[in-house]
C-alpha cells in the first residue's frame, strides 16, 4: 500500500466500534485550514484508530464538503463550522489489525 494514498484519522472508541460493526460508513471533520491541507491530496485508503491498540483500514469512497448536518444550537463541539467534510468509505473493511 502506497503511504501517500493512506489517510490516517483518530476517532473515539464508540465510533470505532460502530465502524467495525458496519453501523457507521462515514466520518465527519470540520472544514478548517488543517483539514483543507490534508484533504487536498487524493487518498485511496483510510486508517482509523483510537487510543487503544486496534486500527481499521478501509477503502475510501469520497471526501466532500457539505453543509453542516446539525442545527447551530445542536452541533457537537467537534463540528461547529457551517461547512464540514464528509468522508465516506466502502464496506467491507479489507484489513483489520491489532498491534502490540
C-alpha positions as CSV (number, residue, x, y, z in Angstrom):
1,X,0.0,0.0,0.0
2,X,1.4,3.4,-1.0
3,X,1.7,5.6,2.1
4,X,0.8,8.7,0.1
5,X,-2.6,7.2,-0.6
6,X,-3.3,6.3,3.1
7,X,-5.2,8.9,5.2
8,X,-4.9,8.4,8.9
9,X,-7.6,9.7,11.3
10,X,-8.1,9.3,15.1
11,X,-11.6,8.7,16.3
12,X,-13.4,8.0,19.5
13,X,-13.7,4.3,20.5
14,X,-17.5,4.4,20.3
15,X,-17.3,5.4,16.6
16,X,-14.5,2.9,16.0
17,X,-16.8,0.1,17.2
18,X,-19.7,1.4,15.1
19,X,-17.5,1.4,12.0
20,X,-16.2,-2.1,12.9
21,X,-19.8,-3.4,13.2
22,X,-20.7,-1.8,9.8
23,X,-23.2,0.6,11.5
24,X,-21.2,3.7,10.5
25,X,-20.0,4.2,7.0
26,X,-18.8,7.8,7.0
27,X,-16.8,10.2,9.2
28,X,-17.1,14.0,9.6
29,X,-14.5,16.7,10.2
30,X,-14.8,20.5,10.5
31,X,-13.9,22.5,7.4
32,X,-10.7,24.2,8.7
33,X,-7.4,25.0,7.3
34,X,-5.8,22.0,8.9
35,X,-8.2,19.6,7.2
36,X,-8.2,21.6,3.9
37,X,-4.4,20.9,3.7
38,X,-4.9,17.2,4.5
39,X,-7.8,16.6,2.2
40,X,-6.2,18.4,-0.7
41,X,-4.4,15.1,-1.6
42,X,-6.1,12.1,-3.1
43,X,-6.4,9.1,-0.9
44,X,-7.3,5.5,-1.7
45,X,-7.4,4.1,1.8
46,X,-8.1,5.4,5.3
47,X,-6.7,4.1,8.6
48,X,-8.9,4.8,11.6
49,X,-7.6,4.3,15.2
50,X,-8.4,5.4,18.7
51,X,-6.3,5.4,21.9
52,X,-6.4,1.6,22.0
53,X,-4.2,-0.7,20.0
54,X,-6.7,-1.5,17.2
55,X,-6.9,0.1,13.8
56,X,-9.1,-0.4,10.8
57,X,-8.1,0.2,7.2
58,X,-11.0,0.9,4.8
59,X,-11.2,1.8,1.1
60,X,-12.3,5.4,0.6
61,X,-15.3,6.2,-1.5
62,X,-15.1,10.0,-1.4
63,X,-14.3,13.1,0.6
64,X,-16.5,16.1,0.0
65,X,-17.6,19.4,1.6
66,X,-21.2,19.6,2.7
67,X,-23.4,21.9,4.8
68,X,-23.3,21.1,8.4
69,X,-25.9,18.4,9.1
70,X,-26.7,19.8,12.6
71,X,-28.6,22.9,13.5
72,X,-26.3,25.6,15.0
73,X,-27.7,25.1,18.6
74,X,-27.4,21.3,18.4
75,X,-23.8,21.0,17.0
76,X,-21.3,18.8,18.8
77,X,-18.1,20.6,19.8
78,X,-16.1,18.9,17.1
79,X,-18.4,20.1,14.3
80,X,-19.0,23.8,14.9
81,X,-18.3,25.1,11.4
82,X,-21.1,25.8,8.8
83,X,-19.4,23.5,6.3
84,X,-17.9,20.2,7.1
85,X,-16.1,17.4,5.4
86,X,-17.9,14.1,4.9
87,X,-15.6,11.2,4.5
88,X,-17.4,8.2,3.0
89,X,-15.8,4.7,2.9
90,X,-16.8,1.4,1.5
91,X,-17.7,-1.8,3.2
92,X,-16.3,-4.4,3.8
93,X,-13.2,-3.4,5.7
94,X,-10.4,-5.2,4.0
95,X,-7.8,-5.0,6.7
96,X,-8.1,-5.1,10.5
97,X,-5.1,-5.3,12.7
98,X,-4.2,-5.5,16.4
99,X,-0.7,-4.5,17.1
100,X,1.3,-5.0,20.3
